[in-house]
């Protein structure tokens, strides 16, 4: 799995052309290997949520990351927070893929 993150900015203009600050754009997309795509299809996990909002409702899903997501925010702090959420979601996604690939196998842990 490969996560591509793209950051951009654009100037905001007022009604009469005055400078109103900047808007920040965050685009993210996950590229999967053929094996990872097969696992997602096998387990029909396209709509599996990777994040949840404060109310406990599903947020970012596997299909969204694969298609690509784009956020427009007013400040850099929010952009960085969104980026961290996406990176954490990708870590969880990778763990999910590893578990899917492990079925039918065996794991030995020594202590």
N, C-alpha and C positions, 0 to 999 in steps of 0.2 A: 504494500500500500504506500502511496506517495501523496502527501498533502501539499498542494500549491496554494500559497497565500499571496495576494496582490493588494497593495495599499495605494490609494490615490487620493487626491484632494481636488476640490474645485472651489472657486471663489463664488460667494453669494452676492448678488446685486440687489439693491433696493428698488423700489418702484420707480424712482427717478434716476437710477443708474449708480447710486452711491454704493460704496463697499459695505457689506453687511457681515463680513467675516468669512470663515471657510467651512465647508462641509467635507467630511472625510468618508471615503468609500473603502470598504473591506470586501474583497471577493475571495472565496475559498472553494476549492474543488479537490476531491479525492480521486486518484487514479488507482484502479485495482488491477492486480495481476489476473490472468485468465483463471487460475486456481481459486483466487478469492471470489471472483464473479460466480464460479460454479458453486461454491459453498453458499453464497447468498441465495442463489436460485434454488439449490437443493433444499434449504431450510426455509424458503419463502420469507426471508428476513428483510426484504426491501423496506417495509414500513416499520421496522423495529426502531423504537425511540432510543436515542443516545443521550438526550438531555431532557430534563423536566423543568417546568417553570415553578415559581414559588407556590402556586396553587396545586402542584402535583400533576399538572396536565402535561402530556407529551410535547416536546419541543422539536429539536433537530432530529431528523430521521436519517437512516442510512441512504435512502433514495435521494434526499435533499443534498447530502454531501457529494454523492456521485454525480448528480446533475450540476451541482455548484450552487452556492448561496452568495448573496450580495447584501450587505448592510450599508446604509447611509446614516451616519451619526454626526452630531454637532461638535463633539470634542474628542481629543486624542485618547483621553482616559477611557472613555466608553469603547472606543475602537480596540484598545489593548485588552480590555476586559472581554469583549466579544471574541477576540483572537484566542485568549486563554481558554475560554469555554470550548471553542472549536478544537483546540489542541487536546484538551482533556477528553473530549468526545471521541477523538481519533484514537487515543490510547485505549479507551474502553472498547471501541470498535475492533481494534487489533486483538485485544484479549478475547473478545467474542469470537473472532475468526479462528483463533488458536484453539479455543474450546471446541468449536464446530469440527475442526480438522482432527481433533484427538479422539473422537468417538470410534470405538472399535479397537482402540489401543490400550495401553497400560502405562501407568506412571508409578515409578518406585521412588520413594523419598526416604533417605537415610538420616537418622538423628544420632 
